[in-house]
């Protein structure tokens, strides 16, 4: 079974899925604005919710830092931009694919 982990690179607005040290998928993401930045650090995925409503698109994956998560969006034009309140936004089809691959407990590193 793969040992997946996630690295979110804020500088290039990409989320990378790694199996060991090998990048297996990369996805464009939207990140937090200057006044509500995406927090850097080490976290884990603690929960998942399908169709959470509001601006979160088709899926929410909560991080071990309360109120922050990786989620879909109802505004696909925001992907690749600095627009969120600190969460990591993905295209809905991308967050669904990622969620199928990573279990709760997956390590998430967010770096500048």
Backbone torsions as a table, in degrees:
resi	resn	phi	psi	omega
1	UNK	NA	136.3	-178.1
2	UNK	-63.9	149.9	175.5
3	UNK	-104.4	75.7	-175.3
4	UNK	-73.1	147.9	167.9
5	UNK	-146.5	162.3	-175.3
6	UNK	-119.7	136.1	170.1
7	UNK	-121.3	125.4	174.3
8	UNK	-104.3	118.4	-179.8
9	UNK	-101.1	104.2	-176.2
10	UNK	-66.6	-31.8	-175.3
11	UNK	-64.7	-35.9	178.7
12	UNK	-110.8	7.9	176.9
13	UNK	53.1	53.0	179.0
14	UNK	-130.3	144.0	170.2
15	UNK	-109.2	126.8	-178.6
16	UNK	-113.0	130.7	173.7
17	UNK	-98.7	123.2	-178.5
18	UNK	-114.7	143.6	169.3
19	UNK	-112.2	105.4	-169.8
20	UNK	68.0	-121.8	177.6
21	UNK	-105.5	8.8	-176.9
22	UNK	-100.3	123.5	174.9
23	UNK	-72.4	123.4	179.8
24	UNK	-105.2	-23.8	177.2
25	UNK	-153.2	148.2	172.6
26	UNK	-133.0	143.5	-177.4
27	UNK	-134.0	142.1	172.5
28	UNK	-73.3	145.8	-179.8
29	UNK	-136.4	156.8	167.6
30	UNK	-97.4	144.6	-175.9
31	UNK	-128.8	177.4	-175.9
32	UNK	-67.9	147.7	175.8
33	UNK	-72.2	169.4	-179.1
34	UNK	-58.4	-38.4	-178.5
35	UNK	-79.5	-18.4	177.6
36	UNK	-135.3	67.1	-172.4
37	UNK	-70.0	153.7	171.8
38	UNK	-70.8	126.6	-176.2
39	UNK	-74.3	134.1	175.1
40	UNK	-83.0	158.3	177.5
41	UNK	138.4	-169.2	-178.8
42	UNK	-108.4	126.5	-178.6
43	UNK	-137.3	177.0	171.4
44	UNK	-134.0	157.7	173.4
45	UNK	-77.7	123.6	-175.2
46	UNK	-108.6	-18.3	178.2
47	UNK	-161.8	166.2	176.5
48	UNK	-137.6	142.1	177.1
49	UNK	-137.7	126.2	177.4
50	UNK	-86.9	138.6	179.6
51	UNK	48.5	61.1	-176.4
52	UNK	-73.0	-10.2	179.4
53	UNK	86.4	174.8	179.6
54	UNK	62.5	-145.6	-175.0
55	UNK	-83.5	7.6	-169.9
56	UNK	-88.9	8.8	176.2
57	UNK	64.6	-144.9	-172.2
58	UNK	-87.4	-13.0	-174.0
59	UNK	-158.3	143.5	174.7
60	UNK	-122.9	131.0	169.9
61	UNK	-119.6	107.3	-177.1
62	UNK	-75.5	144.2	177.8
63	UNK	-98.0	165.1	-179.9
64	UNK	-68.8	-9.2	169.3
65	UNK	-91.4	113.9	-174.7
66	UNK	-53.6	142.1	176.3
67	UNK	76.1	6.0	178.4
68	UNK	-119.6	146.6	-179.7
69	UNK	-163.2	176.5	172.5
70	UNK	-108.2	125.4	-174.5
71	UNK	-149.6	166.7	173.2
72	UNK	-75.0	-170.4	-179.9
73	UNK	-150.1	151.6	172.3
74	UNK	-93.8	7.8	178.9
75	UNK	-132.8	79.9	-175.7
76	UNK	-59.8	-21.6	179.7
77	UNK	-69.7	-11.4	-179.3
78	UNK	-82.5	-12.5	-178.5
79	UNK	-67.2	134.5	-178.3
80	UNK	90.9	-0.9	-176.3
81	UNK	-115.0	170.1	178.2
82	UNK	-100.3	89.5	-167.1
83	UNK	-137.8	-16.9	-168.9
84	UNK	-87.9	177.4	175.1
85	UNK	-89.8	21.4	177.0
86	UNK	119.9	-18.1	178.7
87	UNK	-77.1	170.9	178.7
88	UNK	-105.7	113.6	-178.7
89	UNK	-94.7	140.4	177.2
90	UNK	-131.6	158.4	168.9
91	UNK	-58.3	143.7	-177.2
92	UNK	-55.4	-44.2	-178.9
93	UNK	-66.5	-31.2	179.1
94	UNK	-70.9	-42.8	-178.9
95	UNK	-68.4	-32.8	175.5
96	UNK	-65.6	-43.6	178.2
97	UNK	-62.3	-45.9	-179.7
98	UNK	-61.4	-44.0	-178.6
99	UNK	-62.0	-34.3	178.1
100	UNK	-67.2	-26.5	-175.5
101	UNK	-91.3	-31.2	-173.0
102	UNK	-110.6	129.1	177.7
103	UNK	-83.2	165.3	169.2
104	UNK	-57.3	139.6	-176.2
105	UNK	100.6	-8.9	179.7
106	UNK	-63.9	136.3	179.2
107	UNK	-74.3	137.0	178.8
108	UNK	-126.6	119.3	175.7
109	UNK	-106.5	125.0	176.5
110	UNK	-111.4	121.3	-176.5
111	UNK	-128.9	150.7	178.5
112	UNK	-76.2	NA	NA
